[in-house]
Amino acid sequence: MMIKPSIDELLKQTDGNKYVLCTLIAKRAKEIESINLLDSSSEEKKAISIACDEIANGKVRPSAF
């Protein structure tokens, strides 16, 4: 199974820091769930997948970088 975006691609956004990446994904996924950005009528995409896509595309960045 192929995971997109790849972990390597995501780690580039946090200068290779796995802990910052994990925290960033978790916080963004929680935000997505709390403000109901998930559209139940569209394809089932988890909040964590949306968060990873946003990080990979540079839409969400850690504040320290």
Phi, psi and omega in degrees: 000134180262132179256127178236133354288156182287158179299320179299320179295320179291322181295333177298329181287343181239025181053037176080006182274108183294325183290319177295318179299313181299315180294318180297315179297314182296316181295317181293320178297321178295320176298316181300316180291323184287330179260011175056050175282350180280127180263114185292339181278340180276182179301149183285102177240125183288154179301324181292325178291320178296316179300317179296319178298317180296320179293315180298325181276357178082010179286330179236128180227150175293147185290336183280350184251000000 
